[in-house]
Amino acid sequence: MMEMIETETRPKLLAVPMLDFSREFAEIREDVLAAIAAVCESQRFILGPDVARFEAEAAKACGVPFAIGCASGTDALWLALAALKIGPGDAVVTTPFSFFATVSSILRVGAKPVLADIDAGTFNLSAGAVEEVLGADVVGVMPVHLYGQCADMNAFTALAEARGVKVVEDAAQAFGASWEGVKAGGLGDAAAFSFYPTKNLAAFGDAGMVSTRDEVIAERAKMLRQHGMRRRYFHDEVGWNSRLDTLQAAVLEVKLRRVEAGNKRRRELAGLYNERFTAAGLVGKTTADGVVLPFTDPRAEHVFHQYVIRAPRRDALREFLTAHSIGSEVYYPLVLSLQESLKFLGYKKGDFPVSERAAEEVLALPIYPELRVEELESVVEAIRRFYA
Ligand SMILES: *Cc1c(COP(=O)(O)O)cnc(C)c1O
């Protein structure tokens, strides 16, 4: 009897997609189609003024003098490392709790990835852990601004100065984020961005960008993305073809105008999630006593590329949400130190306990500027029902 009454008064759960690109497209349809049409009319599909204009505007948005468009975020990491002349015989320290490209780009330039554990609060590379693995062959550190929050760049800058190592930011998830007022992309020697369709600044396909404050590095990245040519058909170095497609640049130019407002909305939605989780009495300090909300370092301006909680019985919760047509995702279920293809690095289970635990507990919930408040509330309500 009681149960029936309760069922009737409970709000109905809404289906909530993890991402829905069609909502943004509906808002920008005319501008984007006009930008694509303009490229078609010009018949200039490789580099040209559209790419140069996007690069100039993106550089401005990141507060740096130089931005170099390229084919993907993965290529941007490779170009940044190669432009810094990191290669065989060198080692670069990075995090095991990231997307695969963070480590594969280091391998691609012929250098050795050395992994160090993360901070449990921010999920970002721990500067203290990096110090413990700094061998003589380490020439670079690659912090990842995971989920849209900058890593502790004060610590990495200090470390770089003390040890004479380069800092490459993996800013693939952090366009528009900042650390103590300085934008991601201008916090190290060079940075890599991804404009993969799920990222907070997203192309209609693959695209990426290197940013830097250093003119020499910028020149090298620009040369390397086009077969090591400074002058047509004169190849100073062995580069590659990793140009930013002109059609993608045209799309990105339209979307770049909206990214700041989008990031602001993401922050508001994150605040609303925090509020609703707290009001529902679901929050704990650790997963032993509830859902752990994302921690924002007061020095960071987080852009919430992802809103990620730590959840008790994470996999069962995810199944429950899926059964109610509520999207969620695990970034990332297996740390890089334990990936099949990276076994040769010699790491084993237990080497990075903080990262390994995060891989078991994290759950990303739907967050995008067009997410409706009723949908967000439905996500929290579904999670409340799971734990009730
Ligand atoms: C997306 C992503 C990349 C790779 O970007 P692509 O554009 O997909 O090649 C690299 N690092 C991180 C942290 C990412 O999230």
The ligand as an SDF file (V2000), in Angstrom:
LIG
                    3D

 15 15  0  0  0  0  0  0  0  0999 V2000
   41.0020   13.2340  -26.5030 C   0  0  0  0  0  0  0  0  0  0  0  0
   42.2870   13.1520  -25.8400 C   0  0  0  0  0  0  0  0  0  0  0  0
   43.5080   13.0160  -26.5380 C   0  0  0  0  0  0  0  0  0  0  0  0
   43.5640   12.7070  -27.9980 C   0  0  0  0  0  0  0  0  0  0  0  0
   42.8740   13.5590  -28.8350 O   0  0  0  0  0  0  0  0  0  0  0  0
   42.3680   13.0560  -30.2890 P   0  0  0  0  0  0  0  0  0  0  0  0
   41.9100   14.3350  -30.9120 O   0  0  0  0  0  0  0  0  0  0  0  0
   41.2650   12.0830  -30.0610 O   0  0  0  0  0  0  0  0  0  0  0  0
   43.5170   12.4620  -30.9950 O   0  0  0  0  0  0  0  0  0  0  0  0
   44.6830   13.0720  -25.8340 C   0  0  0  0  0  0  0  0  0  0  0  0
   44.6950   13.2230  -24.5000 N   0  0  0  0  0  0  0  0  0  0  0  0
   43.5680   13.3410  -23.7850 C   0  0  0  0  0  0  0  0  0  0  0  0
   43.6630   13.5270  -22.3090 C   0  0  0  0  0  0  0  0  0  0  0  0
   42.3300   13.2990  -24.4130 C   0  0  0  0  0  0  0  0  0  0  0  0
   41.2150   13.3800  -23.6940 O   0  0  0  0  0  0  0  0  0  0  0  0
  1  2  1  0
  2  3  1  0
  2 14  2  0
  3  4  1  0
  3 10  2  0
  4  5  1  0
  5  6  1  0
  6  7  2  0
  6  8  1  0
  6  9  1  0
 10 11  1  0
 11 12  2  0
 12 13  1  0
 12 14  1  0
 14 15  1  0
M  END
$$$$
